[in-house]
Each structure stands twice: as C-alpha cells, then as structure tokens.
Amino acid sequence: MMDVKDKTVPRLIQEVAIKNSDAPAQYYHNAQGDFDCLTYGQMWQNVIDFAGGLLSYNVQRGEHLGLISEDCKEWQQADLALLSIGAIDIPRGTDASPNDLKYILSFTECRICIVETPSAVKKILALKNDLPLLKYMVMFNEPTEEVLGLAKEAGVVIHAFDEILEKGRAFNKENPNAFEEEISKGNWDDPAAIIFTSGTTGVPKGVALSHGNFLTQLIEVTDRIKLWPGENALAILPVWHVYMREVEYVILSQGCAMTYSKPVGKILLEDMAKANPVILPGVPRVFEAVMEGIERKMRRTGGITLKLYNFFVRVAILHSRAQRKMFRQNFMPKQEITPLWWIALLLPWILLWPLKLLGDVIVFKKIRSMLGKNFRAGIAGGGAYPKNVDEYFWALGIKIVEGYGLTETAPIVSVRHISKPVFGCIGTPLYGISARIVDMEGNDLGKGKKGVLQIKGGTVMKGYYKRPELTAKAINEDGWLDTGDLAIIGMGGELKILGRVKDTIVLRGGENVEPLPLEIKLEESVYIQTAVVLGQDQRNLGALILPNQEELEIWAKQNNVAFSSFEDLLKKEETYKFIDSIVREIISAKNGFRAFERVPRFALLSKPFEVGRELSAKQELMRYKISELYAKELKSVFKE
C-alpha cells in the first residue's frame, strides 16, 4: 500500500518527480499531430515556476483561484502549483454556461482566474459586472488582440501562461526558498478544491475537498490499478470532473505518464495505436462506443466474416458465463453452492473451451490489437456500466473494471481489482472507506438486502461550501454520507449499484420503479441511442426514445421505407411499430421485468440531448428539466 501519511497532493507528486526526474510525465499533441513529451523533471520545474508567478501576485494560502479548462498539460501544472502554495482551485469546464460561471466565481470570491480558451475568457469578461473581485486572468495560450482589448475594457489584467512562468522564474531567483517554505506548510486536512456539482435539480453545490480526501484513495487503489514508471495512460475525460482528476493523481503518484487525447472514436483509436497506453479511464459510453464501432464494422463487412464473428462472440460469452459461475467470479447477492455449478456446467465449459480458443486466434486477437500492444485495462466510471458491454469485453479477454464514486467522496469509493475482478459489481470499498446499506429509517440492513448506500471514511468531503444546512442533510452526526444511491452488498463484500433513490418512479398503483435498469436495457439495442423512462404519478410508464440515426436509416432502406429526412422517417407508422416491437421484446417477462415495468407508449426524438439543456455538465439526465422541455411529447405518451 502507498504511504501517503502526513503528505499533501503536491508533496507526494514532488517526491515522485524527484525520484523519476527523467521519466516521461506528459505526452501532448504537437502541431504535426505527433506526441511531444515533458519529463517529470521538466513538468515539476514548470510547477515551481508557475507557483512563483502566483506568489509574485501575492496569492495567499487559502485563496480561491478559478481554473476553467479542459484536460491539458497546463491544467495539471497549474493545479499542482497553486496547491503547493496552499491556494484552493475552483475548477470548471470551458463549456460551462455563463450563469454557472457567474455563480461559481462570485460565490467563491475569485480574484484570479486561470483559463484555457479565448471563448471561455470572453464568456467570463462579459460577466465582469457580476464579478467585481476579478482582477487577473491567465490564459494557457497567448492572448489575442481581441481578448486583450476586451480585458482592458473590463479592467482585467490578462497574462499568458508562459508569461507567468517567466515571472515565476524571476521571483524564485530573488526568493530561492519561497516555494519550499510554502509547500512544506501544507497539511493533510488543508482544503484543496471546491468542485461544484452540476445541479441536476437546481443551484450547483460546492463540494469542499481536502488533500486528505484525495490522498486516502491512493493508499490502496494503486494496488488495484498498478502502474510502473515509463508506462503511460490515456487521458480523455474532462479533468475538472473529480473522477478524471483523481485518476490523474493515481497515474502521477506511480510515476506513470499521461497521454492527452479526446473521447472521439477516430482520434482515440489512432492515439491508442501511437501511444500504446496501459490503461484507459473512461465513462461507460466510451467503452460502449468502442463495442458498437467493432460491431458496426463487422455488419458492414457482412458475409462469412460476420457469421464467424457472431458465432465466436456468442461462444465466448457462454463460456465466460459458465466459468464465472464455477470459479465464483460473479457478484453474489446471496450464498451459492459452487459444487452444484461444477456438476451442471463442467461439461459445457470443457466443450466450449476449444471453440473459444479458436475464436481468440481468428477474431479476438485482432480486436485487442486495436487497443495497442500494452493495453492492460479500461476503468469505467462516472455512470452505470451496461451489463451487455461488461459481458462483451469480458468474453473477448479485454479487461474493463468498473468503479464507483461521488464528487462528495473525491470520488473513488470502490473499483474492481484488475488482476481479480468480480463481474456485475463495482468491487469492494477501498482501504479506509466503510460502506453500509440502510433502510429509509437508517437501520443497517447488512449483506444481501437492497437499500440506501452510505459511505464513511477519509474520502468524505469537508462539506458543501457555505451551505451548512445541506451538509447536515448529507452527512449524519456519526459521519455517514448518504449517497442517494440504491445498492446491495454481496456475500464477498462487493457493492452493486441498483439506481438512484430520487429517480424512483411511483406509479398511481403505488408500484415503485427504478428507471435506470430499464433505460440501460433499452439502450442495449443498436437501434436505440438514448432512452428516458418517465411516469411519476401516471397509470403506466412512458419513454422518450432517441433512435440511432445511422442504424435506423439502414433498416428503413432494407425494408423499403421511403423517407426524405431523419425527422420524416420518425413520423412513419412503420418506424413507430418497429421501435415498439423492440421495446416490447426488451422490456418483457423473459428479461425479468414485471408487468407494471412495461413501456406501452413512447415518443421518438430526432435530436441528441445537450449539456445545459437536458444534461448536466457531468452529462447526467436532468429529469425535472426533461419533463418540462418535452411536456408536449409526454402529453401524447401519457394520454388516458
């Protein structure tokens, strides 16, 4: 286990940087599309210089600095620099709405804001009347004449990142001990960041996280996700989300390098082939898109290739199911008698084994090669990982381990162990973290029973910034954080998430329905891109469904359904009947759904959901907004 006692985040990374000075730390795209590299020594020198630049502007311990950027090498350097001198970052993405930026930067009283893009700078400068304390801005790129002019009009001094580095070098030369004196003052319990949740039901809440919150996870997660100096991991997610931020601390704390890429299919696969990363942290949709991309390629190839692919995938899935049962690799909500499974499954397991090996030689090795020669595992977090995607990669011998966490737990609560994963769960809680399942009255239910998940330990936030009443509601007097998630603890101590308490739909008949399992199941169809199940206080459930445009248009052409546009296709009676047949086939008794969980009516949508409209900044469904935005469509869905 990693020794993080009495450290801060930058002190830990400083130790790693000194020990691995010549090892690669950050790979980033150059103008030619290839990768350039900074070593740990070079990266850490930039941290020291940027910290010096901030000190030259009299940044004080405990001061709040806005950090509005997507993931890039400068973000990490700026973050470590300001944490080194005891400042606190207020991170957000460049696509944040003006209202969010106004609220966040004014509420935390930021005097300095560090920003990546000109568009984000313009957005913030336009809010200057609402941000009277804002005096300085730092741009990761060289400010344009337009930006400089706008800043002058707003009374804001703006500098390029490199300019602050230069000022820092001069400051550090005149004050050679200043950086070391500041970094040594830091303590485990010092605040490190205030990360605002997206506000799926209202005003964003600022989650105050300490250095200790971030470091507690590193004690054991580095055993479950083991890396070595010289290896590299792909960084594709927004780093202002606490999931990617903590994963980058996991990477840096082990002397591994980060390769900055994008979660775009073509770019991602090209970068994986070039960089050969050992791990890929991503949201479930990333891995789902990889699976869909492979299957789409096979369908287009068609013929004997498609038939062989489908056959071997099915064989591998069946063999993996048998093996998991026999070797206790499944999540078990109740105790199972393993010898009985051996009696029932040994012969099929043996008979399927040669076919699976043949499939591996003919098909699966080629698929795995697309992920690079060094690929060890993907880390799925930030949302529910669909069972069909889980089964697919498990069968192909590609390790994708699911993790779970919240912004309020900085974020990692649990993650499957790469070397010994358990299927269908999020693994056991990390060292230093306790989990329990309680009923609505707060009584501990123990293992095997569904209830509300509560978390206690060193990762639990300090509280919601300036919102003590909300903090008291979230964390009880004994220190247990109510996650708002429904879960169950298995016989091996693993956790399985079942849905959200607040998402529970109560029908008129009093039946309680969790929409998430239905939505995940519907989205397993290649013809359904997004499904939202609704029905609070209604007689039956209903849904809003966004079909997969490419797949649906292929179906239409194959079935001689004429259409002039995608919108026109969605109005066709044949289209509705086709999607209806899929919905009825999926949400059925044979798939374990009860009668009141069926979806008798739905509306078809033509446009994907957007962040800031139907989706929060974390791309979570804002159900309360969806009900308002699609009131007209839902009126037809729930007509009596």
Secondary structure as GFF3:
##gff-version 3
##sequence-region A 1 640
A	DSSP	alpha_helix	9	19	.	.	.	ID=ss1
A	DSSP	beta_strand	24	29	.	.	.	ID=ss2
A	DSSP	beta_strand	35	39	.	.	.	ID=ss3
A	DSSP	alpha_helix	40	56	.	.	.	ID=ss4
A	DSSP	beta_strand	64	68	.	.	.	ID=ss5
A	DSSP	alpha_helix	73	84	.	.	.	ID=ss6
A	DSSP	beta_strand	88	92	.	.	.	ID=ss7
A	DSSP	alpha_helix	98	107	.	.	.	ID=ss8
A	DSSP	beta_strand	112	115	.	.	.	ID=ss9
A	DSSP	alpha_helix	118	125	.	.	.	ID=ss10
A	DSSP	three_ten_helix	128	130	.	.	.	ID=ss11
A	DSSP	beta_strand	136	139	.	.	.	ID=ss12
A	DSSP	alpha_helix	145	154	.	.	.	ID=ss13
A	DSSP	beta_strand	157	160	.	.	.	ID=ss14
A	DSSP	alpha_helix	161	174	.	.	.	ID=ss15
A	DSSP	alpha_helix	178	185	.	.	.	ID=ss16
A	DSSP	beta_strand	191	196	.	.	.	ID=ss17
A	DSSP	beta_strand	206	210	.	.	.	ID=ss18
A	DSSP	alpha_helix	211	224	.	.	.	ID=ss19
A	DSSP	beta_strand	232	235	.	.	.	ID=ss20
A	DSSP	alpha_helix	242	253	.	.	.	ID=ss21
A	DSSP	beta_strand	257	260	.	.	.	ID=ss22
A	DSSP	alpha_helix	265	275	.	.	.	ID=ss23
A	DSSP	beta_strand	279	282	.	.	.	ID=ss24
A	DSSP	alpha_helix	284	301	.	.	.	ID=ss25
A	DSSP	alpha_helix	303	326	.	.	.	ID=ss26
A	DSSP	alpha_helix	338	359	.	.	.	ID=ss27
A	DSSP	pi_helix	360	364	.	.	.	ID=ss28
A	DSSP	alpha_helix	365	369	.	.	.	ID=ss29
A	DSSP	beta_strand	377	380	.	.	.	ID=ss30
A	DSSP	alpha_helix	387	396	.	.	.	ID=ss31
A	DSSP	beta_strand	400	405	.	.	.	ID=ss32
A	DSSP	three_ten_helix	407	409	.	.	.	ID=ss33
A	DSSP	beta_strand	412	415	.	.	.	ID=ss34
A	DSSP	beta_strand	433	438	.	.	.	ID=ss35
A	DSSP	beta_strand	451	457	.	.	.	ID=ss36
A	DSSP	beta_strand	463	464	.	.	.	ID=ss37
A	DSSP	alpha_helix	468	474	.	.	.	ID=ss38
A	DSSP	beta_strand	481	489	.	.	.	ID=ss39
A	DSSP	beta_strand	495	500	.	.	.	ID=ss40
A	DSSP	beta_strand	505	506	.	.	.	ID=ss41
A	DSSP	beta_strand	512	513	.	.	.	ID=ss42
A	DSSP	alpha_helix	515	522	.	.	.	ID=ss43
A	DSSP	beta_strand	528	534	.	.	.	ID=ss44
A	DSSP	beta_strand	542	547	.	.	.	ID=ss45
A	DSSP	alpha_helix	549	558	.	.	.	ID=ss46
A	DSSP	alpha_helix	566	570	.	.	.	ID=ss47
A	DSSP	alpha_helix	573	586	.	.	.	ID=ss48
A	DSSP	three_ten_helix	589	591	.	.	.	ID=ss49
A	DSSP	three_ten_helix	595	597	.	.	.	ID=ss50
A	DSSP	beta_strand	601	604	.	.	.	ID=ss51
A	DSSP	alpha_helix	623	629	.	.	.	ID=ss52
A	DSSP	alpha_helix	631	637	.	.	.	ID=ss53
###
